Amino acid sequence: MRGKTKKYQINLLGYFSEVVLLVLVFALSHGNPPPDVNEAHYLVKAKHYWDSGFCPTDFFLSSADAHLCFYWVFGWLTLLFELPVVAWIGRIISWILIGSALVTLGRKVTKGILTGLFFGTVFVILTEKCHLAGEWVIGGFEAKTIAYGMAFWGLNRALESKWSQAWLLCGVASAFHVLAGGWIVLCLLSVRIGLLVIKKQKLVFGELIYLTLGGCLSLGGVVPGLLLSSSDPTVAAEANYLYVHVRLPHHLVVTTFSTERILMFLVMVVGLGFGWKLSSQWRQPSHKLVVYLAVISLLFAAAGVMITFGLGNGSPLQHRLLRFYFYRTSDVLVPLATGGMACVVVYGVCRESNGGMRLSGSILLLVIGLYLADALGDRYWDPRPRGDVLTLPKSKKKDPLARKENTLRIHRHWQLACLWMRNNSPKDAIAITPLRQQTFKWYSGRGEVVTRKDMPQDASSLMIWNERRNAVYPLVDGLRSLSRVGNDLLAANCVRYDADYLVLTQFSEETRHRFDQDPRFIKMFPREGDFSYYGVFKFVGTQ
């Protein structure tokens, strides 16, 4: 009895060690300061949900709320802590939730030292390097990071044939993010039906009860989603088109995906096939479930391709269907299955070649080392928050050190302009801001007329968003930029949308002096004689 207790303690210690190490890999590879890509979008919305006095007049924040479960469970933290602190709390919770689920999956896939760490690391690498439609799992804190963590725990329960628990966990996942969790539920349901029909497994009545309970839990994500639609078919059809072909074609329309992304994804699919063949002598029955889920997700992706080409871009039915992210789940489940097969093959070969821990450990160190070296190298040369890396201008200087220094200077000036707004403008102030940015509200706490990133989810607001976007950032010579918009149109938009301020780029002598002879706009930042790549101007009308 004492021997069993000691063995259990060792196994438990090993498990927790792997979780800690995997979370450390997440932190080192994705530890950029907040906000990450979607944190400035989701957490600012969550803060406004709990504190209506935060950016009270912002158009996007005042639109319908799509992720009520996420706001209720985590949004209240924004009342106690600043947004960056909430982001870090959420990241740590998400990373532990996902990391522990991946380690558990890895240990089920094959036996060996640090199999969970190997599996989790390979999975994350594949999601980042071989995705098809831009889906990611490890990154900033938002609703889907919690959803994927719960769904992965649901997959763990399914691997142990504990289907009742799987349905409950996946129901919670769908409540947090109806699409991220819902697609995995559909894949699991397909596998479960196949097992019942083909394998002649018996369905226990209790499982149906838990499946129903899971469905009830998922209503926390389904109902808010249903409320976003419009009863007006014309409005709904136009909103679907804008959602699919104007704002999110890079996630939803396969014809817009880059050739490189398509090729890398196909390479991963081929790798999954080879891994399945090579792992035949070490496979266990539970491995089939992971691969079956990947295959079903590929069928959903194929359905997305057929919808795109079969119906054509002019079809309202195509627009309505493609809103459901047909490629999202294959970007997650195919890497999961490929990582599992890689884990089985590597550890199987190491055992048979008598390499054991030395060989598998060397391979693991090589994989983690190369991955972290690449990620940390990128962060060294551009340590800005990823929400700014993807949208703010980057220096074009040839010397790497000079380019890094100048890029960080541009970023400091952006933050200082936002800080001026926070400290010197009323809380209900509204600003017209540069097109290529997504962090103004995060740094300033002030509202915006419209932004490219902050697209409302409900149909009627989506129509207004497009109207505002076209009015504030009209196409001029085929490009959208406030620097191309005339002063009269800027003034007209300030009046039209009650904008008190403008935050504009000042990368040229012309842009730095564009309002010198125009009394309608008064420069507030930077002070006279100071230099900044960004300027803040107060609109005073025709006084």
C-alpha positions in Angstrom: 0.0 0.0 0.0 2.8 2.4 0.9 4.5 1.6 -2.4 1.4 2.5 -4.4 1.0 5.7 -2.4 4.6 6.7 -3.2 4.2 5.8 -6.9 1.1 7.9 -7.0 2.9 10.9 -5.4 5.7 10.6 -7.9 3.3 10.5 -10.8 1.4 13.5 -9.4 4.6 15.4 -9.0 5.7 14.5 -12.5 2.3 15.7 -13.8 2.4 19.0 -12.1 6.0 19.5 -13.2 5.0 19.0 -16.8 2.1 21.4 -16.5 4.4 24.1 -15.0 7.0 23.6 -17.7 4.3 23.8 -20.5 2.8 26.9 -19.0 6.4 28.3 -18.8 6.7 27.6 -22.6 3.5 29.5 -23.1 4.7 32.4 -21.1 8.1 32.6 -22.8 6.6 32.4 -26.2 3.6 34.6 -25.7 4.6 36.8 -22.8 4.4 40.1 -24.6 3.0 42.9 -22.5 -0.8 43.4 -22.8 -2.7 44.0 -24.9 -2.4 41.0 -27.1 -4.2 40.8 -30.5 -7.8 40.6 -29.1 -7.4 41.7 -25.5 -7.9 45.4 -26.4 -11.2 44.3 -28.0 -12.6 41.8 -25.5 -11.4 43.2 -22.2 -12.4 46.7 -23.0 -15.9 45.5 -23.9 -16.0 43.5 -20.6 -15.0 46.6 -18.6 -17.7 48.7 -20.3 -20.2 45.9 -19.5 -19.5 46.3 -15.8 -18.8 50.0 -15.8 -21.0 52.0 -18.2 -19.1 55.1 -17.2 -16.0 53.7 -19.1 -16.0 55.1 -22.6 -19.8 55.8 -22.2 -20.3 57.2 -25.7 -18.2 54.7 -27.6 -20.2 53.2 -30.5 -18.7 49.7 -30.4 -18.9 49.3 -26.6 -22.5 50.4 -26.6 -23.5 47.7 -29.1 -24.9 44.3 -28.2 -22.9 42.0 -26.0 -22.1 38.6 -27.6 -20.1 36.9 -24.8 -22.2 37.3 -21.7 -20.8 34.2 -19.9 -17.3 35.5 -20.3 -18.3 39.0 -19.0 -20.1 37.6 -16.0 -17.3 35.2 -15.0 -14.3 37.4 -15.6 -15.5 40.9 -16.5 -16.0 42.0 -12.9 -12.2 41.8 -12.4 -12.0 45.0 -14.4 -13.7 46.8 -11.5 -10.8 45.7 -9.1 -7.8 45.9 -11.4 -6.4 47.8 -14.3 -6.8 46.2 -17.7 -3.2 44.9 -18.0 -3.5 43.1 -14.6 -6.8 41.5 -15.7 -5.1 40.4 -18.9 -2.3 38.7 -17.0 -4.7 37.0 -14.6 -6.8 35.7 -17.5 -3.7 34.6 -19.4 -2.4 32.6 -16.4 -5.8 31.0 -15.8 -6.2 30.1 -19.5 -2.6 28.8 -19.8 -3.0 26.6 -16.8 -6.4 25.3 -18.0 -5.2 24.6 -21.5 -1.7 23.3 -20.4 -3.1 20.9 -17.8 -5.6 19.5 -20.4 -2.8 19.1 -23.0 -0.5 17.4 -20.6 -3.2 15.0 -19.6 -3.9 14.3 -23.2 -0.3 13.7 -24.0 0.1 11.3 -21.1 -2.9 9.4 -22.4 -1.5 9.2 -25.9 1.7 7.5 -24.9 3.8 6.6 -21.9 7.1 8.1 -21.2 8.9 10.9 -19.5 7.6 14.4 -20.3 5.2 13.2 -23.0 2.7 15.8 -22.0 5.2 18.6 -22.4 6.2 17.2 -25.8 2.7 16.9 -27.0 1.6 20.3 -25.8 4.6 22.1 -27.3 4.2 20.4 -30.7 0.5 21.2 -30.7 1.1 24.9 -30.1 3.9 25.0 -32.8 1.5 23.4 -35.3 -1.3 25.8 -34.5 0.9 28.7 -35.1 2.9 27.5 -38.2 0.4 25.4 -40.0 -3.0 27.0 -39.5 -5.3 27.5 -42.4 -7.6 30.3 -41.4 -5.8 32.1 -38.6 -7.1 30.3 -35.6 -4.9 30.3 -32.5 -5.1 28.8 -29.1 -2.3 30.2 -27.0 -2.1 34.0 -26.9 -4.0 36.7 -25.2 -7.0 36.3 -22.8 -10.5 36.2 -24.3 -13.6 34.0 -24.3 -12.2 31.3 -26.6 -9.1 30.6 -24.5 -11.3 29.5 -21.7 -13.6 27.7 -24.2 -10.7 25.7 -25.6 -9.4 24.8 -22.2 -12.8 23.4 -21.2 -13.2 21.6 -24.5 -9.8 20.0 -24.2 -10.8 18.7 -20.8 -13.9 17.4 -22.4 -11.8 15.5 -25.0 -9.9 14.0 -22.1 -13.1 12.6 -20.6 -14.1 11.3 -23.9 -10.8 9.4 -24.3 -11.7 7.6 -21.0 -15.2 6.9 -22.4 -16.6 9.2 -19.7 -19.0 10.8 -22.1 -21.3 12.3 -19.5 -18.5 14.4 -18.2 -17.4 15.3 -21.7 -20.8 16.7 -22.6 -20.9 18.9 -19.5 -17.4 20.3 -20.1 -18.1 20.9 -23.7 -21.4 22.6 -22.8 -19.4 25.0 -20.6 -17.0 25.6 -23.4 -19.9 26.5 -25.8 -21.3 28.8 -23.2 -18.1 30.8 -23.2 -17.6 30.8 -26.9 -20.5 29.2 -28.9 -18.4 28.6 -32.1 -15.1 27.5 -30.6 -16.9 25.1 -28.2 -19.8 24.3 -30.5 -17.8 23.0 -33.4 -15.9 20.6 -31.1 -19.2 19.4 -29.7 -20.4 18.6 -33.3 -17.2 16.7 -33.9 -17.6 14.7 -30.7 -21.2 14.0 -31.4 -20.3 12.7 -34.9 -17.7 10.4 -33.3 -20.1 9.2 -30.6 -22.8 8.4 -33.1 -20.3 6.5 -35.2 -19.2 4.5 -32.1 -22.8 3.7 -31.3 -23.7 2.6 -34.9 -20.5 1.0 -36.1 -19.1 -0.4 -32.9 -22.5 -1.3 -31.5 -21.7 0.4 -28.2 -24.6 0.8 -25.8 -26.1 4.2 -25.0 -26.7 4.7 -21.3 -29.8 6.7 -20.5 -27.8 8.8 -18.0 -25.6 10.0 -20.8 -28.6 11.5 -22.6 -29.4 13.4 -19.4 -25.9 14.8 -19.3 -25.9 15.6 -23.0 -29.1 17.6 -22.4 -27.6 19.4 -19.4 -24.6 20.2 -21.6 -26.9 21.6 -24.2 -28.6 23.7 -21.5 -25.3 25.1 -20.4 -24.4 25.9 -24.0 -27.4 28.2 -24.1 -25.2 30.8 -22.3 -23.4 31.2 -25.6 -26.2 30.3 -28.0 -28.9 32.7 -26.8 -26.8 35.9 -27.0 -25.7 34.8 -30.4 -29.2 34.3 -31.6 -30.2 37.8 -30.3 -27.6 39.4 -32.6 -29.6 38.6 -35.7 -32.1 41.0 -37.3 -35.8 40.3 -38.0 -35.4 42.3 -41.2 -34.1 39.9 -43.9 -32.6 42.8 -45.9 -30.6 44.0 -42.9 -29.6 40.5 -42.0 -28.4 39.7 -45.5 -26.4 42.9 -45.8 -24.9 42.3 -42.3 -23.8 38.8 -43.3 -22.1 40.1 -46.4 -20.2 42.7 -44.4 -19.2 40.2 -41.8 -17.9 37.6 -44.2 -16.5 39.6 -47.2 -15.6 43.0 -45.8 -14.4 42.5 -42.2 -13.4 38.8 -41.8 -12.6 37.2 -45.2 -9.2 36.2 -43.9 -10.9 33.8 -41.5 -14.0 32.8 -43.5 -13.4 32.9 -47.2 -10.8 30.3 -48.5 -10.1 32.2 -51.7 -8.5 35.0 -49.6 -6.2 32.6 -47.8 -2.5 32.9 -48.7 -0.9 30.1 -50.8 1.7 29.7 -48.0 -1.0 29.0 -45.4 -2.8 26.5 -47.6 0.4 24.7 -48.4 1.5 24.5 -44.7 -1.9 23.2 -43.7 -1.8 20.5 -46.4 1.7 19.6 -45.3 0.4 19.1 -41.7 -2.5 17.0 -43.0 -0.1 14.8 -45.0 2.1 14.6 -41.8 -0.9 13.4 -39.9 -1.4 10.6 -42.5 2.2 9.5 -42.3 2.1 9.7 -38.5 -1.0 7.4 -38.5 0.7 4.9 -40.6 4.1 4.9 -38.8 2.4 4.7 -35.4 0.4 1.5 -36.2 2.6 -0.7 -34.0 2.2 1.6 -30.9 -1.3 2.8 -31.3 -4.0 2.3 -28.7 -7.8 2.4 -29.3 -8.0 5.8 -27.7 -5.7 7.3 -30.4 -8.4 6.7 -33.0 -10.8 9.1 -31.3 -8.3 12.0 -31.6 -7.7 11.2 -35.3 -11.4 10.7 -36.0 -12.1 14.2 -34.6 -9.4 15.7 -36.9 -10.9 13.9 -39.9 -14.4 15.2 -39.1 -13.1 18.7 -38.7 -11.5 18.4 -42.1 -14.9 17.4 -43.5 -16.3 20.6 -42.1 -13.5 22.5 -43.7 -14.2 20.8 -47.0 -17.9 21.9 -46.6 -16.7 25.4 -46.2 -14.7 25.2 -49.5 -17.7 23.7 -51.3 -20.0 26.4 -49.9 -17.6 29.1 -51.1 -17.2 27.8 -54.6 -20.6 26.2 -55.1 -22.7 29.1 -54.1 -20.4 31.9 -55.2 -19.6 35.2 -53.5 -22.8 36.8 -54.6 -25.0 34.3 -52.8 -26.8 35.5 -49.6 -26.9 31.8 -48.5 -23.1 31.6 -48.8 -22.8 34.7 -46.6 -25.1 33.4 -44.0 -23.4 30.0 -43.8 -19.7 31.2 -43.9 -20.4 33.3 -40.7 -20.0 30.0 -38.8 -16.2 29.7 -39.2 -16.0 26.3 -41.0 -12.2 26.2 -40.8 -11.8 27.1 -37.1 -12.0 23.6 -35.7 -9.6 22.0 -38.3 -7.0 24.6 -37.3 -7.2 23.2 -33.7 -8.1 19.5 -34.0 -5.7 18.6 -36.9 -2.7 20.0 -34.9 -4.0 18.1 -31.9 -4.1 14.8 -33.8 -0.8 15.4 -35.6 0.9 16.3 -32.4 -0.5 13.1 -30.8 0.8 10.9 -33.6 4.2 12.7 -33.5 4.3 11.9 -29.8 3.5 8.2 -30.3 6.1 7.8 -33.1 8.9 9.6 -31.3 8.5 7.9 -28.0 7.9 4.5 -29.7 11.1 4.8 -31.8 13.1 5.9 -28.7 11.9 2.9 -26.7 12.7 0.4 -29.5 16.1 1.9 -30.3 17.1 1.8 -26.6 17.6 5.5 -26.8 15.1 5.9 -24.0 15.0 9.2 -22.1 18.3 10.5 -23.6 17.0 10.4 -27.2 13.5 11.6 -26.5 14.8 14.2 -24.1 17.2 15.5 -26.8 14.4 15.7 -29.3 12.2 17.5 -26.8 14.9 20.0 -25.9 15.6 20.6 -29.6 11.9 21.3 -30.4 11.4 23.6 -27.4 14.7 25.3 -28.0 14.1 26.1 -31.6 10.6 27.3 -30.9 11.5 29.5 -28.0 14.6 30.9 -29.8 12.4 32.0 -32.7 9.7 33.5 -30.4 12.1 35.2 -28.1 14.1 36.5 -31.0 11.0 38.1 -32.5 10.2 39.7 -29.2 13.7 41.0 -28.7 13.6 42.9 -32.0 10.0 44.1 -31.4 9.0 43.9 -27.7 5.7 45.9 -28.2 2.4 44.4 -27.2 1.2 42.2 -30.0 -2.0 44.3 -30.3 0.3 47.1 -31.4 2.8 45.0 -33.4 0.1 44.0 -35.8 -1.3 47.5 -36.4 1.0 50.4 -35.5 3.7 51.6 -37.9 7.1 50.0 -37.8 10.4 51.8 -38.6 11.9 51.1 -42.0 15.5 51.9 -41.0 17.9 49.3 -42.4 20.1 48.9 -39.3 18.3 46.4 -37.0 19.2 48.3 -33.8 18.2 51.6 -35.2 15.0 50.1 -36.6 14.1 48.7 -33.2 14.8 52.0 -31.4 12.8 54.0 -33.8 9.9 51.5 -33.7 9.8 51.8 -29.9 9.9 55.6 -30.2 6.9 55.5 -32.5 5.1 53.3 -29.9 6.0 55.6 -27.0 4.6 58.6 -28.9 1.4 56.7 -29.5 1.0 55.8 -25.8 1.8 59.4 -24.8 -0.9 60.8 -27.2 -3.4 58.3 -25.6 -2.2 59.2 -22.1 -2.8 62.9 -22.9 -6.4 62.0 -23.8 -6.8 60.1 -20.6 -5.5 62.9 -18.4 -6.9 65.9 -20.2 -10.2 65.1 -21.9 -13.6 64.4 -20.3 -14.6 60.8 -19.8 -17.3 61.0 -22.5 -15.0 62.5 -25.1 -15.1 60.9 -28.5 -12.1 60.9 -30.9 -11.5 60.1 -34.6 -8.4 57.9 -34.5 -6.0 56.4 -37.1 -7.3 53.6 -39.2 -4.4 51.1 -38.4 -4.6 50.9 -34.7 -6.7 49.0 -32.2 -5.5 50.0 -28.7 -6.7 53.7 -28.3 -9.4 52.8 -25.8 -7.1 50.5 -23.9 -4.5 53.3 -23.3 -6.8 56.3 -23.2 -10.1 55.1 -21.7 -11.9 57.3 -24.2 -14.4 56.5 -26.9 -13.9 56.4 -30.7 -16.2 57.1 -33.6 -15.3 53.8 -35.3 -12.4 51.5 -35.7 -11.6 48.7 -38.1 -11.0 46.1 -35.4 -14.0 46.9 -33.2 -16.8 45.5 -35.3 -20.2 45.1 -33.5 -21.7 41.6 -33.6 -25.4 42.5 -34.0 -26.8 43.0 -37.5 -28.1 46.6 -37.1 -24.9 47.9 -35.5 -22.8 46.2 -38.1 -24.6 48.2 -40.8 -23.9 51.4 -38.8 -20.3 50.4 -38.3 -19.8 50.0 -42.1 -21.5 53.4 -42.7 -19.2 55.1 -40.2 -16.1 53.3 -41.5 -16.8 54.5 -45.0 -17.5 58.0 -43.9 -14.5 58.5 -41.6 -12.0 56.5 -43.7 -13.2 56.9 -47.3 -11.3 55.4 -50.2 -9.1 58.0 -51.7 -7.0 56.9 -54.7 -7.7 53.3 -53.7 -6.5 53.7 -50.1 -8.0 54.5 -46.7 -6.1 56.9 -44.5 -7.0 60.0 -42.5 -4.0 61.8 -44.0 -5.8 61.6 -47.4 -9.0 63.0 -46.0 -9.5 66.8 -46.5 -10.0 69.1 -43.5 -13.5 69.9 -44.5 -14.5 66.3 -44.4 -12.8 65.8 -41.1 -14.7 68.8 -39.7 -18.0 67.5 -41.1 -17.4 64.0 -39.5 -16.6 65.7 -36.2 -19.9 67.4 -36.3 -21.8 64.4 -37.6 -20.5 62.0 -34.9 -20.0 64.5 -32.0 -16.2 63.9 -32.1 -14.4 66.4 -29.9 -10.8 65.3 -30.7 -8.7 63.9 -33.5 -5.6 61.7 -33.0 -3.6 61.8 -36.2 -0.3 60.4 -37.4 2.5 63.0 -38.0 5.2 61.2 -40.0 5.7 64.0 -42.5 6.3 67.8 -42.3 3.0 68.3 -44.2 1.0 66.3 -41.7 2.6 68.1 -38.7 1.4 71.4 -40.1 -1.8 70.5 -41.8 -4.0 72.6 -39.4 -1.7 75.6 -39.0 -4.0 77.8 -41.1 -7.2 76.1 -40.0 -8.7 77.6 -36.8 -11.3 74.7 -36.6 -8.6 72.4 -35.1 -6.3 73.3 -32.2 -3.2 71.2 -31.5 -3.2 70.0 -27.9 -0.4 67.5 -28.0 2.6 67.6 -28.3 3.4 71.0 -26.8 4.8 73.7 -29.1 8.4 72.9 -29.9 8.1 69.2 -29.0 8.1 66.4 -31.6 5.8 63.5 -31.7 4.8 61.0 -34.4 1.2 61.4 -33.2 -0.8 64.6 -32.6 -3.9 65.3 -30.6 -6.2 68.0 -32.0 -9.3 69.5 -30.4 -12.2 70.3 -32.8 -13.7 73.7 -32.0 -15.9 74.1 -35.0 -16.2 77.4 -36.9 -15.6 79.7 -33.9 
